[in-house]
Amino acid sequence: MKLCIALDLPTLEENISLAKSLKDFDIWLKVGFRSFIRDGKKIISELKEINPKFKIFLDLKLYDIPNTMADAASEISELEIDMFNIHISSGVQAMKGVMQRISNKKDRPLVLGVSVLTSFDNKCFKEIYSSTIDKKSILFAKKAYECKLDGVVCSAYESKIIKDGTKPSFLTLTPGIRPFGEDGNDQKRVANLDIAKENSVDFIVIGRPIYQSSDPRYTVQKILKRI
């Protein structure tokens, strides 16, 4: 299980300062909407300057018509990133188009499909998708698997079900991890480290419990020791 730290702080300087304090750890760093829209490619290059071995997950959740998604995926693959994600609900044509477009890229990044956002509970999810999270997440994951994606973004509670329905090496990345029972905030289906382990999660994404702690470095050490 790999630790991926969400760089969701209000400024580039704060994100870079956090990354510098963790430069000697074997970790992934997540660059999301807020940071990428504000800081663009600069944040990626600065993170790689701090430690070229940092792995970067660009969390933009592409969702558009197939050709637009394929074009965007092609441009993303030229950046110094190691993984990005797209919405499974964008459809089979879009997912296949993305994978075909980047298949000939040297050392292409991993591509994960977003199944069900962890901010959904069953009630809210059913209002949009007319289905339960359990049923839809496995259907979404199977479609992503068939389209040759490398894995999915899901909650820890769906990870094992998804691996059982695809294959054990099909990657699962789980946001909304609260390692030591912290408040879930806007996340509904949160989990701790033990639940993530039990469900064979490959990547855990942790943000606020690390960057809001009084000693982020110590918090990261504790997490890495547990996983």
FIMINU-230559 format. One record per residue (C-alpha): residue in one letter; x, y, z; residue number from 1. Coordinates in Angstrom, 3 decimals, decimal comma, padded with zeros to 6 digits, m for minus. Layout:
r rest = A | X = X | Y = Y | Z = Z | nr = NUM
...
This chain:
r rest = M | X = 000,000 | Y = 000,000 | Z = 000,000 | nr = 1
r rest = K | X = 001,385 | Y = 003,378 | Z = m001,079 | nr = 2
r rest = L | X = 000,784 | Y = 006,713 | Z = 000,635 | nr = 3
r rest = C | X = m000,326 | Y = 009,588 | Z = m001,596 | nr = 4
r rest = I | X = m000,434 | Y = 013,014 | Z = 000,059 | nr = 5
r rest = A | X = m002,972 | Y = 015,544 | Z = m001,216 | nr = 6
r rest = L | X = m001,431 | Y = 018,959 | Z = m001,854 | nr = 7
r rest = D | X = m004,604 | Y = 020,962 | Z = m001,312 | nr = 8
r rest = L | X = m003,182 | Y = 023,953 | Z = 000,544 | nr = 9
r rest = P | X = m004,222 | Y = 027,555 | Z = m000,287 | nr = 10
r rest = T | X = m000,949 | Y = 028,614 | Z = m001,939 | nr = 11
r rest = L | X = 001,841 | Y = 027,167 | Z = m004,057 | nr = 12
r rest = E | X = 004,337 | Y = 028,203 | Z = m001,378 | nr = 13
r rest = E | X = 002,534 | Y = 026,189 | Z = 001,308 | nr = 14
r rest = N | X = 002,351 | Y = 023,091 | Z = m000,905 | nr = 15
r rest = I | X = 006,029 | Y = 023,368 | Z = m001,794 | nr = 16
r rest = S | X = 006,984 | Y = 023,888 | Z = 001,852 | nr = 17
r rest = L | X = 005,079 | Y = 020,731 | Z = 002,827 | nr = 18
r rest = A | X = 006,745 | Y = 018,749 | Z = 000,025 | nr = 19
r rest = K | X = 010,193 | Y = 019,981 | Z = 001,106 | nr = 20
r rest = S | X = 009,570 | Y = 018,799 | Z = 004,660 | nr = 21
r rest = L | X = 008,806 | Y = 015,319 | Z = 003,280 | nr = 22
r rest = K | X = 011,466 | Y = 015,135 | Z = 000,575 | nr = 23
r rest = D | X = 013,232 | Y = 012,069 | Z = 001,980 | nr = 24
r rest = F | X = 010,092 | Y = 009,884 | Z = 002,125 | nr = 25
r rest = D | X = 009,042 | Y = 007,339 | Z = m000,505 | nr = 26
r rest = I | X = 005,628 | Y = 008,862 | Z = m001,223 | nr = 27
r rest = W | X = 003,228 | Y = 009,965 | Z = m003,944 | nr = 28
r rest = L | X = 001,923 | Y = 013,531 | Z = m004,141 | nr = 29
r rest = K | X = m001,535 | Y = 014,410 | Z = m005,432 | nr = 30
r rest = V | X = m001,995 | Y = 017,625 | Z = m007,398 | nr = 31
r rest = G | X = m005,703 | Y = 018,383 | Z = m007,758 | nr = 32
r rest = F | X = m008,011 | Y = 020,948 | Z = m009,374 | nr = 33
r rest = R | X = m007,269 | Y = 023,821 | Z = m007,038 | nr = 34
r rest = S | X = m003,499 | Y = 023,557 | Z = m007,204 | nr = 35
r rest = F | X = m003,249 | Y = 022,812 | Z = m010,923 | nr = 36
r rest = I | X = m005,674 | Y = 025,553 | Z = m011,996 | nr = 37
r rest = R | X = m003,815 | Y = 028,064 | Z = m009,838 | nr = 38
r rest = D | X = m000,219 | Y = 026,943 | Z = m010,377 | nr = 39
r rest = G | X = m000,260 | Y = 024,968 | Z = m013,639 | nr = 40
r rest = K | X = 002,789 | Y = 022,987 | Z = m014,731 | nr = 41
r rest = K | X = 004,954 | Y = 025,018 | Z = m012,355 | nr = 42
r rest = I | X = 003,903 | Y = 023,008 | Z = m009,321 | nr = 43
r rest = I | X = 004,824 | Y = 019,734 | Z = m011,019 | nr = 44
r rest = S | X = 008,277 | Y = 020,938 | Z = m012,065 | nr = 45
r rest = E | X = 008,959 | Y = 022,404 | Z = m008,599 | nr = 46
r rest = L | X = 007,962 | Y = 019,151 | Z = m006,895 | nr = 47
r rest = K | X = 010,294 | Y = 017,189 | Z = m009,156 | nr = 48
r rest = E | X = 013,089 | Y = 019,632 | Z = m008,349 | nr = 49
r rest = I | X = 012,634 | Y = 018,935 | Z = m004,635 | nr = 50
r rest = N | X = 012,932 | Y = 015,197 | Z = m005,211 | nr = 51
r rest = P | X = 012,994 | Y = 013,675 | Z = m008,729 | nr = 52
r rest = K | X = 011,796 | Y = 010,399 | Z = m007,186 | nr = 53
r rest = F | X = 008,501 | Y = 011,909 | Z = m006,010 | nr = 54
r rest = K | X = 005,622 | Y = 010,226 | Z = m007,834 | nr = 55
r rest = I | X = 002,932 | Y = 012,656 | Z = m008,997 | nr = 56
r rest = F | X = m000,787 | Y = 011,863 | Z = m009,270 | nr = 57
r rest = L | X = m002,582 | Y = 014,531 | Z = m011,329 | nr = 58
r rest = D | X = m006,143 | Y = 014,417 | Z = m010,037 | nr = 59
r rest = L | X = m008,226 | Y = 016,235 | Z = m012,675 | nr = 60
r rest = K | X = m010,955 | Y = 013,600 | Z = m013,224 | nr = 61
r rest = L | X = m011,374 | Y = 014,145 | Z = m016,961 | nr = 62
r rest = Y | X = m014,983 | Y = 014,030 | Z = m018,148 | nr = 63
r rest = D | X = m015,911 | Y = 015,263 | Z = m021,621 | nr = 64
r rest = I | X = m016,629 | Y = 014,001 | Z = m025,121 | nr = 65
r rest = P | X = m014,253 | Y = 011,200 | Z = m026,192 | nr = 66
r rest = N | X = m012,034 | Y = 013,190 | Z = m028,564 | nr = 67
r rest = T | X = m011,568 | Y = 016,030 | Z = m026,066 | nr = 68
r rest = M | X = m010,635 | Y = 013,547 | Z = m023,346 | nr = 69
r rest = A | X = m008,137 | Y = 011,786 | Z = m025,624 | nr = 70
r rest = D | X = m006,552 | Y = 015,135 | Z = m026,560 | nr = 71
r rest = A | X = m006,299 | Y = 016,131 | Z = m022,893 | nr = 72
r rest = A | X = m004,846 | Y = 012,731 | Z = m021,933 | nr = 73
r rest = S | X = m002,215 | Y = 013,094 | Z = m024,653 | nr = 74
r rest = E | X = m001,157 | Y = 016,501 | Z = m023,283 | nr = 75
r rest = I | X = m001,164 | Y = 015,221 | Z = m019,686 | nr = 76
r rest = S | X = 001,143 | Y = 012,380 | Z = m020,715 | nr = 77
r rest = E | X = 003,762 | Y = 014,927 | Z = m021,757 | nr = 78
r rest = L | X = 003,946 | Y = 016,286 | Z = m018,206 | nr = 79
r rest = E | X = 006,254 | Y = 014,897 | Z = m015,526 | nr = 80
r rest = I | X = 003,459 | Y = 012,945 | Z = m013,864 | nr = 81
r rest = D | X = 003,042 | Y = 009,271 | Z = m013,042 | nr = 82
r rest = M | X = m000,729 | Y = 008,838 | Z = m012,812 | nr = 83
r rest = F | X = m003,957 | Y = 010,651 | Z = m013,727 | nr = 84
r rest = N | X = m007,656 | Y = 009,864 | Z = m013,664 | nr = 85
r rest = I | X = m010,786 | Y = 010,023 | Z = m015,791 | nr = 86
r rest = H | X = m014,464 | Y = 009,452 | Z = m015,036 | nr = 87
r rest = I | X = m015,704 | Y = 005,954 | Z = m015,888 | nr = 88
r rest = S | X = m019,167 | Y = 007,411 | Z = m016,478 | nr = 89
r rest = S | X = m017,721 | Y = 009,291 | Z = m019,473 | nr = 90
r rest = G | X = m018,303 | Y = 006,000 | Z = m021,288 | nr = 91
r rest = V | X = m016,572 | Y = 003,101 | Z = m022,996 | nr = 92
r rest = Q | X = m015,711 | Y = 005,063 | Z = m026,149 | nr = 93
r rest = A | X = m014,035 | Y = 007,795 | Z = m024,102 | nr = 94
r rest = M | X = m012,057 | Y = 005,358 | Z = m021,949 | nr = 95
r rest = K | X = m010,880 | Y = 003,334 | Z = m024,936 | nr = 96
r rest = G | X = m009,997 | Y = 006,539 | Z = m026,771 | nr = 97
r rest = V | X = m007,820 | Y = 007,747 | Z = m023,897 | nr = 98
r rest = M | X = m005,955 | Y = 004,441 | Z = m023,637 | nr = 99
r rest = Q | X = m005,444 | Y = 004,166 | Z = m027,396 | nr = 100
r rest = R | X = m004,151 | Y = 007,731 | Z = m027,622 | nr = 101
r rest = I | X = m001,464 | Y = 007,267 | Z = m024,954 | nr = 102
r rest = S | X = m000,599 | Y = 003,612 | Z = m025,600 | nr = 103
r rest = N | X = 002,481 | Y = 004,477 | Z = m027,666 | nr = 104
r rest = K | X = 003,822 | Y = 007,016 | Z = m025,167 | nr = 105
r rest = K | X = 007,118 | Y = 006,030 | Z = m023,609 | nr = 106
r rest = D | X = 006,655 | Y = 005,332 | Z = m019,879 | nr = 107
r rest = R | X = 003,022 | Y = 006,411 | Z = m020,060 | nr = 108
r rest = P | X = 001,380 | Y = 007,372 | Z = m016,758 | nr = 109
r rest = L | X = m001,043 | Y = 005,050 | Z = m015,022 | nr = 110
r rest = V | X = m004,700 | Y = 005,785 | Z = m015,767 | nr = 111
r rest = L | X = m007,363 | Y = 005,284 | Z = m013,109 | nr = 112
r rest = G | X = m011,115 | Y = 005,469 | Z = m013,601 | nr = 113
r rest = V | X = m013,218 | Y = 007,331 | Z = m011,040 | nr = 114
r rest = S | X = m016,032 | Y = 005,002 | Z = m009,999 | nr = 115
r rest = V | X = m018,096 | Y = 006,613 | Z = m007,230 | nr = 116
r rest = L | X = m016,964 | Y = 009,805 | Z = m005,501 | nr = 117
r rest = T | X = m016,403 | Y = 009,253 | Z = m001,777 | nr = 118
r rest = S | X = m018,529 | Y = 012,336 | Z = m001,046 | nr = 119
r rest = F | X = m021,611 | Y = 010,291 | Z = m002,051 | nr = 120
r rest = D | X = m023,668 | Y = 008,288 | Z = 000,391 | nr = 121
r rest = N | X = m026,239 | Y = 005,811 | Z = m000,956 | nr = 122
r rest = K | X = m029,138 | Y = 008,263 | Z = m000,771 | nr = 123
r rest = C | X = m027,380 | Y = 011,015 | Z = m002,747 | nr = 124
r rest = F | X = m025,929 | Y = 008,508 | Z = m005,198 | nr = 125
r rest = K | X = m029,310 | Y = 006,944 | Z = m005,966 | nr = 126
r rest = E | X = m030,784 | Y = 010,367 | Z = m006,757 | nr = 127
r rest = I | X = m028,285 | Y = 010,710 | Z = m009,617 | nr = 128
r rest = Y | X = m027,588 | Y = 007,145 | Z = m010,780 | nr = 129
r rest = S | X = m030,785 | Y = 005,268 | Z = m009,742 | nr = 130
r rest = S | X = m028,678 | Y = 002,500 | Z = m008,237 | nr = 131
r rest = T | X = m026,825 | Y = 001,583 | Z = m005,065 | nr = 132
r rest = I | X = m023,121 | Y = 002,354 | Z = m004,693 | nr = 133
r rest = D | X = m022,151 | Y = m001,339 | Z = m004,333 | nr = 134
r rest = K | X = m023,877 | Y = m002,384 | Z = m007,546 | nr = 135
r rest = K | X = m022,753 | Y = 000,534 | Z = m009,655 | nr = 136
r rest = S | X = m019,148 | Y = 000,629 | Z = m008,441 | nr = 137
r rest = I | X = m018,478 | Y = m002,956 | Z = m009,544 | nr = 138
r rest = L | X = m020,179 | Y = m002,353 | Z = m012,904 | nr = 139
r rest = F | X = m018,114 | Y = 000,794 | Z = m013,409 | nr = 140
r rest = A | X = m014,913 | Y = m001,035 | Z = m012,400 | nr = 141
r rest = K | X = m015,561 | Y = m003,912 | Z = m014,815 | nr = 142
r rest = K | X = m016,049 | Y = m001,428 | Z = m017,663 | nr = 143
r rest = A | X = m012,777 | Y = 000,313 | Z = m016,759 | nr = 144
r rest = Y | X = m011,015 | Y = m003,074 | Z = m016,644 | nr = 145
r rest = E | X = m012,415 | Y = m004,060 | Z = m020,045 | nr = 146
r rest = C | X = m011,189 | Y = m000,738 | Z = m021,478 | nr = 147
r rest = K | X = m007,621 | Y = m001,513 | Z = m020,296 | nr = 148
r rest = L | X = m007,408 | Y = 001,156 | Z = m017,577 | nr = 149
r rest = D | X = m004,878 | Y = 000,410 | Z = m014,838 | nr = 150
r rest = G | X = m007,309 | Y = 000,680 | Z = m011,954 | nr = 151
r rest = V | X = m010,029 | Y = 002,706 | Z = m010,296 | nr = 152
r rest = V | X = m010,631 | Y = 005,391 | Z = m007,703 | nr = 153
r rest = C | X = m013,100 | Y = 004,095 | Z = m005,134 | nr = 154
r rest = S | X = m013,740 | Y = 003,983 | Z = m001,403 | nr = 155
r rest = A | X = m011,946 | Y = 001,396 | Z = 000,719 | nr = 156
r rest = Y | X = m015,254 | Y = m000,433 | Z = 001,173 | nr = 157
r rest = E | X = m015,489 | Y = m001,239 | Z = m002,554 | nr = 158
r rest = S | X = m011,819 | Y = m002,109 | Z = m003,139 | nr = 159
r rest = K | X = m011,908 | Y = m005,839 | Z = m002,388 | nr = 160
r rest = I | X = m015,218 | Y = m006,326 | Z = m004,224 | nr = 161
r rest = I | X = m013,722 | Y = m004,638 | Z = m007,280 | nr = 162
r rest = K | X = m010,547 | Y = m006,749 | Z = m007,177 | nr = 163
r rest = D | X = m012,647 | Y = m009,913 | Z = m006,817 | nr = 164
r rest = G | X = m014,661 | Y = m008,853 | Z = m009,879 | nr = 165
r rest = T | X = m011,612 | Y = m008,002 | Z = m012,013 | nr = 166
r rest = K | X = m008,191 | Y = m009,223 | Z = m010,855 | nr = 167
r rest = P | X = m005,991 | Y = m008,655 | Z = m007,773 | nr = 168
r rest = S | X = m003,478 | Y = m006,542 | Z = m009,708 | nr = 169
r rest = F | X = m006,177 | Y = m004,105 | Z = m010,893 | nr = 170
r rest = L | X = m005,243 | Y = m001,021 | Z = m008,875 | nr = 171
r rest = T | X = m007,492 | Y = 000,692 | Z = m006,345 | nr = 172
r rest = L | X = m006,876 | Y = 004,190 | Z = m005,028 | nr = 173
r rest = T | X = m008,880 | Y = 005,401 | Z = m002,084 | nr = 174
r rest = P | X = m009,407 | Y = 009,026 | Z = m001,059 | nr = 175
r rest = G | X = m011,087 | Y = 010,018 | Z = 002,186 | nr = 176
r rest = I | X = m008,694 | Y = 008,075 | Z = 004,419 | nr = 177
r rest = R | X = m008,710 | Y = 009,210 | Z = 008,026 | nr = 178
r rest = P | X = m005,745 | Y = 007,262 | Z = 009,427 | nr = 179
r rest = F | X = m006,409 | Y = 007,717 | Z = 013,117 | nr = 180
r rest = G | X = m010,175 | Y = 008,252 | Z = 013,191 | nr = 181
r rest = E | X = m010,197 | Y = 011,977 | Z = 012,345 | nr = 182
r rest = D | X = m013,376 | Y = 013,793 | Z = 011,283 | nr = 183
r rest = G | X = m014,649 | Y = 012,904 | Z = 007,809 | nr = 184
r rest = N | X = m015,479 | Y = 016,540 | Z = 006,877 | nr = 185
r rest = D | X = m017,152 | Y = 016,518 | Z = 003,430 | nr = 186
r rest = Q | X = m016,325 | Y = 012,846 | Z = 002,808 | nr = 187
r rest = K | X = m019,128 | Y = 010,339 | Z = 003,491 | nr = 188
r rest = R | X = m017,456 | Y = 006,938 | Z = 003,035 | nr = 189
r rest = V | X = m014,256 | Y = 007,470 | Z = 005,019 | nr = 190
r rest = A | X = m012,048 | Y = 004,653 | Z = 006,273 | nr = 191
r rest = N | X = m009,031 | Y = 004,182 | Z = 008,510 | nr = 192
r rest = L | X = m005,767 | Y = 002,394 | Z = 007,732 | nr = 193
r rest = D | X = m006,939 | Y = m000,984 | Z = 009,022 | nr = 194
r rest = I | X = m010,020 | Y = m000,962 | Z = 006,771 | nr = 195
r rest = A | X = m007,867 | Y = 000,038 | Z = 003,782 | nr = 196
r rest = K | X = m005,477 | Y = m002,841 | Z = 004,521 | nr = 197
r rest = E | X = m008,271 | Y = m005,373 | Z = 004,961 | nr = 198
r rest = N | X = m009,684 | Y = m004,385 | Z = 001,583 | nr = 199
r rest = S | X = m006,348 | Y = m004,596 | Z = m000,269 | nr = 200
r rest = V | X = m006,215 | Y = m000,922 | Z = m001,255 | nr = 201
r rest = D | X = m003,125 | Y = m000,092 | Z = m003,344 | nr = 202
r rest = F | X = m002,998 | Y = 003,699 | Z = m002,832 | nr = 203
r rest = I | X = m004,375 | Y = 005,704 | Z = 000,076 | nr = 204
r rest = V | X = m004,854 | Y = 009,447 | Z = m000,362 | nr = 205
r rest = I | X = m004,525 | Y = 011,548 | Z = 002,782 | nr = 206
r rest = G | X = m004,669 | Y = 015,336 | Z = 002,950 | nr = 207
r rest = R | X = m006,074 | Y = 017,224 | Z = 005,924 | nr = 208
r rest = P | X = m004,939 | Y = 014,756 | Z = 008,631 | nr = 209
r rest = I | X = m001,368 | Y = 015,406 | Z = 007,439 | nr = 210
r rest = Y | X = m001,206 | Y = 019,074 | Z = 006,480 | nr = 211
r rest = Q | X = m003,440 | Y = 020,231 | Z = 009,326 | nr = 212
r rest = S | X = m001,425 | Y = 018,349 | Z = 011,947 | nr = 213
r rest = S | X = 001,020 | Y = 020,215 | Z = 014,187 | nr = 214
r rest = D | X = 003,838 | Y = 018,029 | Z = 012,865 | nr = 215
r rest = P | X = 003,136 | Y = 016,725 | Z = 009,317 | nr = 216
r rest = R | X = 006,452 | Y = 014,916 | Z = 009,108 | nr = 217
r rest = Y | X = 005,780 | Y = 012,944 | Z = 012,280 | nr = 218
r rest = T | X = 002,248 | Y = 012,135 | Z = 011,088 | nr = 219
r rest = V | X = 003,618 | Y = 010,782 | Z = 007,806 | nr = 220
r rest = Q | X = 006,165 | Y = 008,671 | Z = 009,695 | nr = 221
r rest = K | X = 003,367 | Y = 007,185 | Z = 011,826 | nr = 222
r rest = I | X = 001,278 | Y = 006,384 | Z = 008,741 | nr = 223
r rest = L | X = 004,170 | Y = 004,785 | Z = 006,866 | nr = 224
r rest = K | X = 004,997 | Y = 002,672 | Z = 009,898 | nr = 225
r rest = R | X = 001,388 | Y = 001,405 | Z = 010,001 | nr = 226
r rest = I | X = 001,235 | Y = 000,518 | Z = 006,313 | nr = 227
